[in-house]
Amino acid sequence: MLSRIFDAKTHTYLHVLGLSGVAFGLPFSKVVMSISMMFLVLNLLLEGEFKTYWTNLKSNRGFILILSLILLTALSIFWSTDTAYGLHDLKAKLPLLVIPVVLAAKPIYNSKFINIILISFVGSVMMTSTINYGAYSQCFGSIEYDDIRGMSLFSSHVRYALLVVMSVAILIHFLVKKQGPILLWIVLLIWLNYYTYFSQILSGAITLLGIYSVILFYWIWNKQKLVALIGLFSVLITTTVMIVIVFKPITYNPADYTYKTLGRRTAEGNIYYHKPGIVSPETGKPIHIFISEIELRREWEKVSDIPFEGLDVKGQQIKSTMIRYMASKDLKKDAVGFSKLTKKDIESIENGCTTVHHKGMIARIYGLKYQLSNVSDPNGHSFLQRLEYWKTGAEIAKKNWIIGVGTGDAQLVFNHQYYINKSILREENRDRSHNMYLTVLLTIGIVGLVLLLWSHIRFFVLNFKSGQIVAVLFMSIVLLSYFMEDTLETQTGVTFFALFYGLFFNFSKKEQIS
């Protein structure tokens, strides 16, 4: 064994190096993650302190709970019909076993070592977010984007958003503990908050607001528990009201938009085209009213090289983009209305922007309101597709809540349910639930869901009581992500959970991070 060559301290350094590699690879490279995990296992084998490892594993309840969840998932293969897919699914979840085993067998309590791992992760997120933003903003590179979600170059935009929010949580931890270069942490924190806003990933924004709410609750709780509970109740009510307001479809009175009530001619005497139907989420008014294509064509071709019948950068009809954009500014679609467009507005239309609010999270919200108010076909609309996934997943879970359908048959039963429901989703869009709670319930049943919730809530409560705010924020991110994504169904999601769960599940013990 190399323990005869290297002392225990050297193996600990190698252990931290391997974990730092996993942390750095999370936002950047699956290859780096995989190599680092193999390095970690090899280091333990070469150190060879197996009695100590076994003692540590047996005494770690957090690890035992996660192991129970994995074993139940593995057992569900026996009541799955698609064994091959079940084995593939277990292979994808391998980091959920490997990393917690490594960290439970050889836990890290030294705050300096933990900070090295955390800084490796934040550094990788900073590097990748800068590259993502620079490429999207055309500061370098020549990538053509048709959707801002393509800005995430290294991993899924949804998973990457969670990694960004986790970096925010780590920076807050450093600030609270007053560790390291405080001014630098503040600058990085501002950047990551801006990146979350700019990237328009709704799940990222919700999770970011969630962790700030948890921080506020935690701070008030330590001073006045009753005030904290009242504040929590108020936040829940306010959030519910905001969700209703944001996602309530927009309606209007058709009687207010008839030829009798709308103008017939433009200032130049040309006849307006009116066809009330699709509504503008920005104004609450119909989009296709007060349209004079004769005047729009003439004025547009004076200022743009793109023909009036041509396509914008995103491949949409330029005239349709223009009409929607002008409607978002509450302008009549004639020469007078066109004259109120700025050079910047013209560039936005050429780039395929259908609303004046095309940057930041507000653009995403208006996009969702447009979908909810006007779109009957969910295909190609991520939020509407998700609603279909949740609805279908709930129907499956209702029929299979006792032991589930097995980890191998999840996609099969979804395909069957889509067929039964005569879903209008195209075959390539017929995905799984995109909700981890539903996925666990319908695949391994109520016992699996209880194990999942117990392991997570226990982790949250123990670390909340012991004052480990970064661990509390991590679990808050995970629990919120489960509502919007199958977080534990991808390599990045599983590794993210496994690394920080394994790193933090010793925090509530006597030897804590400081």
C-alpha positions as CSV (number, residue, x, y, z in Angstrom):
1,M,0.0,0.0,0.0
2,L,1.1,3.5,-0.7
3,S,0.5,4.3,3.0
4,R,3.9,2.8,3.5
5,I,5.3,5.5,1.1
6,F,2.9,8.4,1.8
7,D,1.9,9.4,5.3
8,A,-1.7,10.1,6.3
9,K,-1.3,13.8,5.7
10,T,-0.3,13.2,2.1
11,H,-3.3,11.0,1.5
12,T,-5.5,13.8,3.0
13,Y,-4.0,16.3,0.6
14,L,-4.7,13.9,-2.3
15,H,-8.2,13.5,-1.0
16,V,-8.7,17.3,-1.0
17,L,-7.2,17.5,-4.5
18,G,-9.6,14.9,-5.9
19,L,-12.6,16.7,-4.3
20,S,-11.4,20.0,-5.7
21,G,-11.2,18.4,-9.1
22,V,-14.8,17.2,-8.8
23,A,-15.9,20.7,-7.7
24,F,-14.0,22.4,-10.5
25,G,-15.3,20.0,-13.1
26,L,-18.9,20.4,-12.1
27,P,-19.6,23.6,-14.1
28,F,-16.9,22.9,-16.7
29,S,-16.2,19.3,-17.7
30,K,-17.8,15.9,-17.1
31,V,-14.4,14.3,-18.0
32,V,-12.7,16.2,-15.2
33,M,-15.5,15.1,-12.8
34,S,-15.2,11.5,-13.8
35,I,-11.4,11.4,-13.6
36,S,-11.5,13.1,-10.2
37,M,-13.9,10.6,-8.8
38,M,-11.7,7.7,-10.0
39,F,-8.7,9.5,-8.4
40,L,-10.6,9.7,-5.1
41,V,-11.5,6.0,-5.0
42,L,-7.9,5.1,-5.9
43,N,-6.5,7.2,-3.1
44,L,-8.7,5.5,-0.6
45,L,-7.8,2.1,-1.8
46,L,-4.1,2.9,-1.7
47,E,-4.3,4.4,1.8
48,G,-6.0,1.2,2.9
49,E,-7.5,2.3,6.2
50,F,-10.5,0.0,5.7
51,K,-11.4,-0.5,9.3
52,T,-11.5,3.2,9.9
53,Y,-13.6,3.7,6.7
54,W,-16.1,1.0,7.8
55,T,-16.4,2.6,11.3
56,N,-17.0,6.0,9.7
57,L,-19.6,4.7,7.2
58,K,-21.6,2.9,9.9
59,S,-21.8,6.0,12.1
60,N,-22.9,8.4,9.4
61,R,-26.7,8.4,9.3
62,G,-26.8,10.9,6.4
63,F,-24.9,8.4,4.3
64,I,-27.1,5.5,5.4
65,L,-30.3,7.3,4.4
66,I,-28.9,8.0,0.9
67,L,-27.6,4.5,0.6
68,S,-31.1,3.2,1.5
69,L,-32.6,5.4,-1.3
70,I,-30.0,4.0,-3.8
71,L,-30.7,0.4,-2.8
72,L,-34.4,0.9,-3.1
73,T,-33.9,2.3,-6.6
74,A,-31.7,-0.7,-7.5
75,L,-34.3,-3.1,-6.2
76,S,-37.0,-1.5,-8.3
77,I,-35.3,-3.0,-11.4
78,F,-36.9,-6.3,-10.4
79,W,-40.4,-4.9,-11.1
80,S,-39.3,-3.0,-14.2
81,T,-39.8,-4.5,-17.6
82,D,-37.0,-2.5,-19.2
83,T,-34.0,-3.9,-17.3
84,A,-31.5,-2.4,-19.7
85,Y,-32.7,1.2,-19.2
86,G,-32.9,0.5,-15.4
87,L,-29.2,-0.4,-15.4
88,H,-28.4,2.6,-17.5
89,D,-30.3,4.8,-15.0
90,L,-28.3,3.3,-12.1
91,K,-25.1,3.9,-13.9
92,A,-26.0,7.6,-14.3
93,K,-26.7,7.8,-10.5
94,L,-23.3,6.2,-9.7
95,P,-21.8,9.5,-8.3
96,L,-24.7,9.5,-5.8
97,L,-23.0,6.4,-4.3
98,V,-19.3,7.0,-5.0
99,I,-18.9,10.6,-3.6
100,P,-20.9,10.1,-0.4
101,V,-19.0,6.8,0.3
102,V,-15.7,8.6,-0.2
103,L,-16.7,11.5,2.1
104,A,-18.4,9.3,4.7
105,A,-15.4,7.0,4.8
106,K,-12.9,9.8,5.0
107,P,-14.7,13.0,6.1
108,I,-13.2,16.4,6.0
109,Y,-13.5,18.7,9.0
110,N,-10.7,21.1,8.4
111,S,-12.2,24.5,7.4
112,K,-9.2,25.4,5.2
113,F,-9.5,22.2,3.2
114,I,-13.3,22.7,2.8
115,N,-12.7,26.3,1.7
116,I,-10.2,25.1,-1.0
117,I,-12.9,22.8,-2.4
118,L,-15.5,25.6,-2.3
119,I,-13.2,28.1,-3.9
120,S,-12.4,25.6,-6.7
121,F,-16.1,25.4,-7.4
122,V,-16.7,29.1,-7.3
123,G,-13.6,29.7,-9.5
124,S,-14.9,27.3,-12.2
125,V,-18.4,29.0,-12.1
126,M,-16.8,32.4,-12.5
127,M,-14.7,31.2,-15.4
128,T,-17.5,29.5,-17.3
129,S,-20.1,32.3,-16.6
130,T,-17.6,34.8,-18.0
131,I,-17.0,32.7,-21.1
132,N,-20.8,32.2,-21.5
133,Y,-21.6,35.9,-21.2
134,G,-18.7,37.0,-23.4
135,A,-19.6,34.6,-26.2
136,Y,-23.3,35.5,-26.1
137,S,-22.5,39.2,-26.1
138,Q,-20.2,38.7,-29.1
139,C,-17.2,40.0,-27.1
140,F,-15.3,37.1,-28.6
141,G,-16.2,34.0,-30.7
142,S,-18.6,33.8,-33.6
143,I,-21.4,31.6,-32.1
144,E,-24.9,32.4,-33.5
145,Y,-27.6,32.2,-30.9
146,D,-31.4,31.8,-31.6
147,D,-32.3,31.6,-27.9
148,I,-30.7,32.9,-24.8
149,R,-30.8,29.5,-23.2
150,G,-28.0,28.5,-25.6
151,M,-25.8,30.9,-23.6
152,S,-24.8,28.0,-21.3
153,L,-22.0,26.4,-23.3
154,F,-20.8,23.8,-20.8
155,S,-23.9,22.2,-19.5
156,S,-27.7,22.4,-19.4
157,H,-28.9,26.0,-18.8
158,V,-31.2,24.8,-16.0
159,R,-28.5,22.8,-14.2
160,Y,-26.0,25.5,-14.7
161,A,-28.3,28.1,-13.1
162,L,-28.3,26.0,-9.9
163,L,-24.5,25.9,-9.9
164,V,-24.5,29.7,-10.2
165,V,-26.9,30.0,-7.2
166,M,-24.8,27.6,-5.2
167,S,-21.8,29.8,-5.8
168,V,-23.8,32.7,-4.5
169,A,-24.5,30.7,-1.4
170,I,-20.8,29.9,-0.9
171,L,-19.9,33.6,-1.3
172,I,-22.5,34.6,1.3
173,H,-21.0,32.0,3.6
174,F,-17.5,33.5,3.2
175,L,-18.9,37.0,3.8
176,V,-20.8,35.9,6.9
177,K,-17.7,34.2,8.3
178,K,-15.5,37.1,7.2
179,Q,-13.1,34.8,5.4
180,G,-10.8,35.7,2.6
181,P,-10.8,38.9,0.4
182,I,-14.2,40.4,1.3
183,L,-14.2,43.0,-1.4
184,L,-13.5,40.4,-4.1
185,W,-16.4,38.2,-2.7
186,I,-18.8,41.2,-3.0
187,V,-17.7,41.9,-6.6
188,L,-18.2,38.2,-7.5
189,L,-21.6,38.1,-5.7
190,I,-22.8,41.1,-7.7
191,W,-21.6,39.5,-11.0
192,L,-23.4,36.2,-10.3
193,N,-26.6,37.9,-9.3
194,Y,-26.5,39.9,-12.6
195,Y,-25.7,36.8,-14.5
196,T,-28.8,35.0,-13.1
197,Y,-31.0,38.0,-14.0
198,F,-29.5,38.3,-17.5
199,S,-29.7,34.6,-18.4
200,Q,-33.5,34.5,-18.0
201,I,-33.5,31.1,-16.4
202,L,-36.7,31.2,-14.3
203,S,-35.7,28.3,-12.1
204,G,-32.4,30.0,-11.3
205,A,-34.1,33.3,-10.4
206,I,-36.7,31.5,-8.2
207,T,-33.9,29.5,-6.4
208,L,-31.9,32.7,-5.9
209,L,-34.8,34.5,-4.3
210,G,-35.4,31.4,-2.3
211,I,-31.9,31.4,-0.7
212,Y,-32.1,35.1,0.1
213,S,-35.5,34.4,1.8
214,V,-33.9,31.6,3.8
215,I,-31.0,33.9,4.9
216,L,-33.4,36.6,6.0
217,F,-35.5,34.0,7.9
218,Y,-32.4,32.5,9.5
219,W,-31.2,36.0,10.6
220,I,-34.6,37.0,12.1
221,W,-35.1,33.5,13.7
222,N,-31.9,34.0,15.7
223,K,-33.2,37.3,17.0
224,Q,-37.0,36.8,17.3
225,K,-38.6,33.5,16.4
226,L,-42.2,34.8,16.3
227,V,-41.3,37.6,14.0
228,A,-39.5,35.1,11.7
229,L,-42.6,32.8,11.6
230,I,-44.9,35.8,10.8
231,G,-42.4,36.9,8.1
232,L,-42.3,33.4,6.6
233,F,-46.1,33.3,6.5
234,S,-46.2,36.7,4.8
235,V,-43.6,35.7,2.2
236,L,-45.6,32.6,1.3
237,I,-48.8,34.6,0.9
238,T,-47.0,37.3,-1.2
239,T,-45.4,34.6,-3.3
240,T,-48.7,32.9,-4.0
241,V,-50.3,36.2,-5.0
242,M,-47.4,37.1,-7.3
243,I,-47.6,33.6,-8.9
244,V,-51.4,34.1,-9.5
245,I,-50.8,37.6,-11.0
246,V,-47.9,36.6,-13.2
247,F,-49.4,33.4,-14.5
248,K,-53.0,34.4,-14.8
249,P,-53.9,34.4,-18.5
250,I,-54.8,37.9,-19.9
251,T,-58.3,38.4,-21.2
252,Y,-60.1,41.4,-22.8
253,N,-63.6,42.3,-23.7
254,P,-64.0,41.7,-27.5
255,A,-66.8,44.3,-27.6
256,D,-64.1,47.0,-27.0
257,Y,-62.2,46.0,-30.1
258,T,-64.6,46.0,-33.0
259,Y,-64.6,48.0,-36.2
260,K,-67.2,50.2,-34.6
261,T,-64.9,51.2,-31.7
262,L,-61.5,51.1,-33.5
263,G,-60.3,53.7,-36.0
264,R,-60.8,52.8,-39.7
265,R,-58.0,54.9,-41.4
266,T,-54.5,56.0,-40.7
267,A,-53.4,59.7,-40.6
268,E,-52.4,59.2,-44.3
269,G,-55.9,57.9,-45.1
270,N,-54.9,54.2,-45.5
271,I,-57.2,51.5,-44.2
272,Y,-56.3,49.8,-40.9
273,Y,-56.3,46.0,-40.6
274,H,-57.9,44.8,-37.4
275,K,-58.1,41.2,-36.2
276,P,-58.4,41.0,-32.4
277,G,-57.3,37.7,-31.0
278,I,-53.7,37.3,-29.8
279,V,-53.1,39.6,-26.8
280,S,-49.9,41.5,-25.9
281,P,-48.8,40.6,-22.3
282,E,-47.2,44.0,-21.9
283,T,-50.3,46.0,-22.6
284,G,-53.2,43.5,-22.2
285,K,-54.5,44.7,-25.6
286,P,-54.9,42.7,-28.9
287,I,-51.7,42.7,-31.0
288,H,-53.2,42.6,-34.5
289,I,-55.1,45.9,-34.4
290,F,-54.2,49.3,-36.1
291,I,-52.1,47.6,-38.8
292,S,-51.2,49.3,-42.1
293,E,-48.8,47.0,-43.9
294,I,-48.4,49.5,-46.8
295,E,-47.0,52.1,-44.4
296,L,-45.0,49.6,-42.4
297,R,-43.3,48.2,-45.5
298,R,-42.4,51.6,-46.8
299,E,-40.9,52.9,-43.5
300,W,-39.2,49.6,-42.7
301,E,-37.3,49.3,-46.0
302,K,-36.0,52.9,-45.4
303,V,-34.1,51.9,-42.3
304,S,-33.2,48.2,-42.7
305,D,-31.5,45.9,-45.2
306,I,-33.8,43.0,-44.3
307,P,-36.8,42.9,-46.7
308,F,-40.3,43.4,-45.1
309,E,-41.1,39.8,-46.2
310,G,-37.8,38.5,-45.0
311,L,-36.7,36.8,-41.8
312,D,-35.1,38.1,-38.6
313,V,-31.9,36.7,-37.0
314,K,-34.0,34.0,-35.3
315,G,-35.7,32.9,-38.5
316,Q,-39.1,34.6,-37.8
317,Q,-41.0,36.7,-40.2
318,I,-39.7,40.2,-39.7
319,K,-43.1,41.8,-40.2
320,S,-44.6,39.6,-37.5
321,T,-41.7,40.4,-35.1
322,M,-42.2,44.1,-35.9
323,I,-45.9,44.0,-35.2
324,R,-45.5,42.2,-31.9
325,Y,-42.7,44.6,-30.9
326,M,-44.7,47.7,-31.7
327,A,-47.7,46.2,-29.8
328,S,-45.5,45.8,-26.7
329,K,-44.8,49.5,-26.9
330,D,-48.5,50.2,-27.4
331,L,-47.9,51.8,-30.8
332,K,-50.2,51.8,-33.8
333,K,-48.6,49.8,-36.6
334,D,-48.5,52.6,-39.1
335,A,-46.1,55.4,-40.2
336,V,-46.8,57.5,-37.2
337,G,-46.2,54.6,-34.8
338,F,-43.1,53.5,-36.7
339,S,-41.6,57.0,-36.4
340,K,-41.5,56.5,-32.6
341,L,-39.2,53.5,-32.9
342,T,-35.5,54.3,-32.1
343,K,-32.4,52.9,-33.9
344,K,-32.0,50.5,-30.9
345,D,-35.6,49.3,-31.5
346,I,-34.9,48.6,-35.1
347,E,-31.8,46.5,-34.2
348,S,-33.9,44.6,-31.6
349,I,-36.5,43.7,-34.2
350,E,-33.8,42.6,-36.7
351,N,-32.4,40.4,-33.9
352,G,-35.8,38.7,-33.4
353,C,-37.0,40.5,-30.3
354,T,-40.8,40.5,-30.1
355,T,-41.1,42.7,-27.1
356,V,-39.4,45.9,-25.8
357,H,-38.7,43.9,-22.6
358,H,-36.2,41.5,-24.1
359,K,-33.5,41.5,-21.6
360,G,-33.3,40.0,-18.1
361,M,-35.8,38.1,-16.1
362,I,-38.7,40.5,-16.9
363,A,-38.4,39.3,-20.5
364,R,-38.8,35.7,-19.4
365,I,-41.9,36.6,-17.3
366,Y,-43.5,38.4,-20.3
367,G,-42.6,35.4,-22.5
368,L,-44.4,33.1,-20.1
369,K,-47.5,35.4,-20.0
370,Y,-47.6,35.3,-23.8
371,Q,-47.5,31.5,-23.8
372,L,-50.2,31.2,-21.2
373,S,-52.5,33.8,-22.9
374,N,-52.1,32.9,-26.5
375,V,-50.6,29.5,-27.2
376,S,-52.8,26.4,-27.4
377,D,-50.1,24.1,-28.8
378,P,-47.4,23.5,-26.1
379,N,-44.8,22.1,-28.6
380,G,-41.8,24.3,-28.6
381,H,-42.8,26.3,-25.5
382,S,-40.8,25.1,-22.6
383,F,-43.1,26.2,-19.8
384,L,-46.3,24.8,-21.5
385,Q,-44.5,21.5,-22.1
386,R,-43.5,21.4,-18.5
387,L,-47.2,21.8,-17.5
388,E,-47.9,18.7,-19.7
389,Y,-45.1,16.8,-18.0
390,W,-46.4,17.6,-14.5
391,K,-49.9,16.7,-15.4
392,T,-48.9,13.4,-17.0
393,G,-46.5,12.6,-14.1
394,A,-49.2,13.3,-11.5
395,E,-51.6,10.9,-13.3
396,I,-48.9,8.1,-13.4
397,A,-48.0,8.7,-9.7
398,K,-51.6,8.5,-8.7
399,K,-51.9,5.0,-10.1
400,N,-48.5,3.7,-9.0
401,W,-47.8,5.4,-5.6
402,I,-47.3,2.3,-3.6
403,I,-44.1,0.8,-5.1
404,G,-43.8,2.8,-8.4
405,V,-43.3,1.4,-11.9
406,G,-39.5,0.8,-11.3
407,T,-36.6,2.9,-12.4
408,G,-36.4,1.1,-15.8
409,D,-40.0,1.8,-16.9
410,A,-40.4,5.6,-16.2
411,Q,-40.2,6.6,-19.9
412,L,-42.3,3.7,-21.0
413,V,-45.2,4.6,-18.7
414,F,-44.9,8.2,-19.7
415,N,-45.1,7.3,-23.4
416,H,-48.2,5.1,-22.6
417,Q,-49.9,7.8,-20.6
418,Y,-49.3,10.4,-23.4
419,Y,-50.9,7.9,-25.8
420,I,-53.9,7.4,-23.5
421,N,-54.3,11.1,-23.0
422,K,-54.1,11.7,-26.8
423,S,-51.5,14.3,-26.0
424,I,-50.7,16.9,-28.7
425,L,-47.1,16.9,-27.7
426,R,-44.9,15.7,-30.5
427,E,-43.0,12.5,-29.9
428,E,-39.6,14.2,-29.5
429,N,-41.1,16.5,-26.8
430,R,-42.7,13.7,-24.8
431,D,-40.4,13.8,-21.8
432,R,-40.5,12.7,-18.2
433,S,-42.0,14.8,-15.3
434,H,-39.2,17.4,-14.7
435,N,-40.2,17.2,-11.1
436,M,-38.0,15.1,-8.8
437,Y,-40.7,14.6,-6.2
438,L,-43.1,13.1,-8.9
439,T,-40.2,11.1,-10.5
440,V,-39.3,9.4,-7.2
441,L,-42.9,8.7,-6.3
442,L,-43.8,7.2,-9.6
443,T,-40.6,5.2,-10.0
444,I,-40.0,3.7,-6.5
445,G,-43.2,4.6,-4.6
446,I,-44.1,6.3,-1.4
447,V,-41.3,4.7,0.6
448,G,-38.8,6.2,-1.8
449,L,-40.4,9.6,-1.5
450,V,-40.4,9.4,2.3
451,L,-36.7,8.4,2.3
452,L,-35.8,11.3,0.0
453,L,-37.7,13.8,2.1
454,W,-36.4,12.4,5.4
455,S,-32.8,12.5,4.3
456,H,-33.1,16.1,3.0
457,I,-35.2,17.6,5.8
458,R,-33.1,16.0,8.5
459,F,-30.0,17.4,6.8
460,F,-31.6,20.9,6.6
461,V,-32.8,20.9,10.3
462,L,-29.5,19.6,11.8
463,N,-27.5,22.2,9.9
464,F,-30.0,25.0,10.7
465,K,-29.7,24.2,14.4
466,S,-25.9,24.1,14.3
467,G,-25.7,27.4,12.3
468,Q,-24.1,26.0,9.2
469,I,-25.7,28.5,6.8
470,V,-23.9,27.3,3.6
471,A,-25.2,23.7,4.1
472,V,-28.7,25.1,4.8
473,L,-28.6,27.2,1.6
474,F,-27.4,24.2,-0.4
475,M,-30.3,22.0,0.7
476,S,-32.7,24.9,0.0
477,I,-31.4,25.0,-3.5
478,V,-31.8,21.3,-3.9
479,L,-35.4,21.2,-2.5
480,L,-36.5,24.1,-4.7
481,S,-34.8,22.6,-7.8
482,Y,-36.8,19.4,-7.3
483,F,-40.1,21.3,-8.1
484,M,-38.8,22.3,-11.5
485,E,-36.3,19.6,-12.6
486,D,-35.4,15.9,-12.3
487,T,-32.2,17.1,-10.6
488,L,-31.0,13.5,-9.7
489,E,-31.5,12.2,-13.2
490,T,-28.4,13.7,-14.9
491,Q,-24.7,13.3,-14.2
492,T,-24.3,17.0,-13.4
493,G,-27.3,17.1,-11.1
494,V,-26.3,13.9,-9.3
495,T,-22.7,15.0,-8.9
496,F,-23.8,18.4,-7.6
497,F,-26.0,16.9,-5.0
498,A,-23.5,14.1,-4.0
499,L,-20.5,16.4,-3.6
500,F,-22.1,19.0,-1.4
501,Y,-24.3,16.6,0.5
502,G,-21.3,14.5,1.2
503,L,-19.1,17.5,2.1
504,F,-21.7,19.0,4.4
505,F,-23.4,16.0,6.1
506,N,-20.8,16.1,8.9
507,F,-21.3,19.8,9.7
508,S,-23.8,19.2,12.4
509,K,-21.4,17.2,14.4
510,K,-19.1,18.6,17.1
511,E,-16.3,19.3,14.7
512,Q,-17.8,22.0,12.5
513,I,-16.6,24.3,9.8
514,S,-15.7,27.7,11.1
